[in-house]
């Protein structure tokens, strides 16, 4: 098992505080030509959490990817204190490289409280032990070796005939993480961008094409407590694609069936001829 100090997720989310509301994240080696969107979203959220009282928990975040980030360079995060209310707190975060904003996020926090409750049921599908990581996801596995991601076979998607583009995956951090709520919330923001746009790939093209994808905007709503080092089912569906953009929605359930978060993202998607050493989805250069 990897030591906590050397876990990649811990290193990514360990931001340096350089002023009251200014933070810096170090450069992280990557095979991707652009900084992974989930990484910058997670770092923005952690920067915001660092300016909020411990009695408040993150319940939603909304972000826009404005420019491609460079993985080999550090990123500065500036936090704007938009609101500090009796029950809710709002923060606006800008991720900056070379003086330009590459990502902006607004996130909201709430004092923990009780109220009415209901949720959708978790889909009835095989558990993670019965699922595998597809061989075509080799590139994905090499980029994120610390995450265990297993796709549910399409044959097991009993409602697949009612949706053109649906994907379900089980996902968890391979190693045990500290009991740190900020780390798990940041980890959720990180994993929420993993595999999501791949759901829009389903009905388009075959083995002779690849999908160039790029995240445009991203939103996450957090409903219930969770751990990212325990299995989460990521139920993903793309209800529409047009104009070179695809909308993808996702729901995250824990193994007990609790709906812990919902996600929505619009991304650019373009089919190109396949290249043998590239995955079925690729980031633009």
N, C-alpha and C positions, 0 to 999 in steps of 0.2 A: 504493500500500500504506500502511496506517495505521501511524504510528510506534508503537513498543512502549509508550511512556509514555502514549499516548492510547487504547490498546486497552481496551475495556470489561472483558474478563475480567481483565486485569492490574490494573485499578483495583479491581475487586470483591474480588480475592484479596490485595490489598495492605493487610493489617490493621495498625493502629497498636498497638504494644505499650505498654500503660499501667501494667503491673506485671508481675511475674515470670510469672504464669499468667493474666493478664487482658488481653484484646485488644478493639479496637473497629473495626468496619467502618462506613464512611461511608454516608450515604443515597445511593441510586441511583435516578434517575428511571425510571419504568415506566408502561406503559399498564395494567398489571394492578392490580386493587384490593387485592390482597394480595401480600406479598413472595413472589417465585418460590421454590418449595421447593428447587430445585436450588441456588439462590444461597446460602441459609442453610446447607444441608448442606455445600457446598463451603467456605464460610467456617469452619464448625466444624472440618472436617477440617484446613484450613490452620492454624488455631489449635493443634490437637493436634500436628501435625507440628512446630510451632515449639518444642515442649517435649520432643522426642525426638531422640536421637543420630542422626547422619547414617548410621550403619551399619545402621539399621533402616528397613524399608519398610512402608508401610500395606498390609495384606492384607484387612481387612474393616471395615465400618462398619455400624452399626444405629441408626436414628434414629426418633423419633416427633414428628410435628407436633402441637403441643398448643394453640396459639392462632394466629390469623392475624397475620402480621407487617405492618408499615406501611412501604412502600418509601421514603417521604419522611423517615423518621427513622433515625438511626444505630442499630446493634445492638452490644451488649456481649457478649463471649464469655468465660466463665470455664472454666478447664481444671482438672479434678481428676486428680491423679497416682495412679491406682488401683493400678498394679503396674509395677515395673521389674525384670523377671526376667532370667535368663541369656540366654534366647532371645526372649522375648516381652515386649512393653510394652503396657499398657492405659491408655487415657485416657477420661475422661468429660467431655463438653463441654455447657454450657448456653448457649443463645442467649437474651439478655434484652433486652426493651424495656420502659421505664417500670416496672422492678422485677418484671416478670412473665416467666417462662420461656415462650418461644414454640416452642422446639425443643430437644430433648435428644438427644445422640448418644453412643454408646459405640463406640470404635474400637480396633483392635488392630494392633500392629506386630511385625515379626519380623526377626531378623538374617538377612541373605541367606544362603541355604544351598542345597544340591543334594539331590535325592532322586528317587523314582519319578515318572514323568510319563506322562500320557495326556490326551486331550481328544476331544470330539466333533468331527466334520468340519463345516466351514463349509458352509452350504447353497449349492447351485449355482443362482445367480441372476444376472441382468444386473448389470454393473458400474455405478458411479455415473454414468459418461458416458452411459449408456443410460437413465437415470432422470431424472425431473423433480420439481420442487416443485409440488404441486397448486395450482390457482388458489384453491381453497377455504381454503388455508393462508395467505392474504394477511395476516391479523391476526398470525399466528405469525411470518411473515417480518418484519413491521414491528417486532415486539417484540424479535427477536433477529437483527438484520441482519448481525451478525458471524459467524453460523453458517450454513453451507451444508447444508441438509437436503433430501434427495431421497427420495421414496417409491418403492419397488418396486411396479410395477403388480400388481394382484391376479391378472391373467392369467398373470403370471410365477411365481406361488407354486404350484409343482407339487404341494405337499402340502397346499394350502389346503383341499381337500375333507375332510381329516381333522381340521381344527380350525375351530370356529365363529368364533373371534375371533383372527386373526393379522395382524400388520403387520410389514413389514420396511422399514427406512429406512437410507440412507447418510448419515453426518453427519461434519462436520469443522469446525474453526475456519478461517475464510476466510484469515486472515493468518498468516504464520509467527510462531511464538512462541519465546521464548528457550529454551535447553537447560537448563531448570530443572525437575527432577523434581517438586518440590512444585507448581509451576504446572500441570503436566500431570495430576497426580493430582487436584488441586482441580478442574481442568477436566473430568475424567471424572465426578467427583461432580456437577458442575453439569449436564452434558449428559445424565446418566443419568435425570434427571427430565423431560427434554424428550420429548414425543410419547408417553411410555410409557402413560399411562392412555387415550390415544386408541385403543389397540389393543382396549380393551374396548367401544368404541363400535360396531365393525363390524356385528354382527348385530342392532342395535337401532335402530329408527326409520328415518326417511327424511329428505328435504330439508326437511320441515315441522317437524322437531324439532331441538333442540340439547341437548347433554349438559352439565350442570353437574357439574364434577369438582373434587374436592379431595383432595390427598394426605393419608393418615392415618399411614402408616409407610413406611419405606424402608430397604432393605439392599443393600449392594454388596460383592462379593467380587472382589478384584483378584488375577489369576493371573500375568500376564506383563507385561513392559515394553511401553510404547506411547507414541504421541504423539497429542494431540487435534487437532493441525493436519494430520494425515494421515487419509485416509478410514477410518472404522470402520463396519462393518455392524452395525446394531442389530436383532437378530431378537427380536421381541416376540410373546408369546402370552398370552391371558387364558383360563385353564382353567375359571374359574367366576366367576359374578356372582350375588349373592343378597342380600336384606336391605338393598338400597341401597348395597352395597359390591361392588367388583370386585377380584379378585386378578390381577395382571399379572406375568409373569416375562420377563426379557430376557437375551440373550447378546450380547456385543460381540466381534466378530472384526476383526482388521486385514485389509488387502487380501491379505496372503500366506496367510491362512487360520488364523492363530494366534488361539485363544480367549484374549482378554486380560482379560475381566471378565464376571461374571454379576450380575444385578440382580433383586430382587423388591420389589414394592410392593402394598399394599392401599390402595384409594382409594374415597371416596364418589362415587357417580355417580347422577344423576337426570336424566331426560329432561323437557324443558320445551318449550313452543311456540317455534318459530323467530322470531328478531328479525333483520331484514334487515341491520343493520349490525354484527352479532355473528358470530363464527366458529362452526363446528359444535361446538366445545367451548368452554366459558366457565367462568371462576372465579366462585364466588358472591360477591355484593357484601358 
